[in-house]
Amino acid sequence: MKPVFAKVLEGLENEVFATRLITRPFFTTEFHFHAECQITYIVKSSGHKVIGDCVENFEPGELILLGSYIPHVWYNSSTKPAKREQGEAARSVALFFHPDKLVTLLSSFFSTKKLEAVLEVAKRGMKFHGAAREQLKVLLLKMAQLEPGPQQLMLLLEMVQLLTNVKEYTLLAGTGYTNTYTNKDSEKMDRLFKYVFDNYSREISLDEAAALIHMNKQAFCRYFKGRTQKTFVEFVNEVRITAACKLLSAGEESVGNIAYQCGFNSLTNFNRFFKKIKNVSPLKYKSLLAE
């Protein structure tokens, strides 16, 4: 199991940036963070992602910029062998760059204040949409098809220009979010997150979750909240609500059926938690999607 801190450009000490194409049966990266900034475009696959204190669904077409040291992971909806045999795959394209090295390089030619401001904002995670996403996607895909050299650098400069003027994005982690994880937390948190994503449709007790990382219930509650800045129950309910949002967007199930499929034991509880997290009722959310 890799440590929660990862050295993405390890062995490439003189490199300012690098691109990676990932095609696998499912995404295998564990919950981690690193000094390098990262732009990731999801070509294929879906599931849940955790970025800082944000828990959301992800779908093909998503494009996100992550700043330095923000913890993150993408978990697929299914990693079962039966699915892999059907040819389903997880595909993504990523650009990694060391922010200090990039700023130092570009500061020889022009002011980098706007770029530095964007990279500071990106420490909360930036999800792009609209024209900005499409323009960044095109540049990223072009970069990934080229060998390292002047053409890649020119595309990177175009991307920097876009980023310093972009307006079409949503911030993911909450205001004031800080990374409280240490290297020792990686395996424990990864195990907990995966367990919740695989079992949210049924009741998950605190004792059951605590046993996964060999703690008693009281110690586990302190540990989990200290790392995620939310209680375990709050995290589980967020996962359930994100799953419910995906089903509501499909429009094929009643609200009552969706509530029970996502692990809520009553429609009243579902409505209460949904409104608390999304600020609208499930029915209102469904109607907004239809507009």
QUIJO-V438712 format. One record per run of one state. SS is the DSSP state (2 for helix, 1 for strand, 0 for the rest). FROM is the first residue (numbers start at 0). LEN is the number of residues. If there is no record, write none. Layout:
ss = {SS;SS}
from = {FROM;FROM}
len = {LEN;LEN}
This chain:
ss = {0;1;0;1;0;1;0;1;0;1;0;1;0;1;0;1;0;2;0;1;0;2;0;2;0;1;0;2;0;2;0;1;0;2;0;2;0;2;0;2;0;2;0;2;0;2;0}
from = {0;4;5;16;24;31;33;36;44;46;51;53;58;62;66;71;76;80;85;89;97;98;106;112;124;125;128;129;144;149;163;168;171;182;199;205;212;216;228;231;250;254;261;266;278;281;290}
len = {4;1;11;8;7;2;3;8;2;5;2;5;4;4;5;5;4;5;4;8;1;8;6;12;1;3;1;15;5;14;5;3;11;17;6;7;4;12;3;19;4;7;5;12;3;9;1}
